[in-house]
Amino acid sequence: MNTDVSRLVPHCALVLALALGSGTAQRKEPDQGEMQKRWEAKQAEAWLKDGGWTTDLDAAKARAKEQNKVILAYFTRSYSP
């Protein structure tokens, strides 16, 4: 009897994916009250309130040089209509 394991791998992966996916499809969505509580808790976290953000490029460059760090800049299109 010749058993080629490499032929079984795709089938096992498919069965595993279906088994894992079926559990997530049955999960109940949290209600709006729970979602609101989670959002408020996240907004109250210290790192978000005072994360050390700056909107002044020159100040950011000076601080980065002083702390020997790089600058992470995130640009949005808030100016765009």
Beta strands, then each sheet from edge to edge (+ up, - down):
end
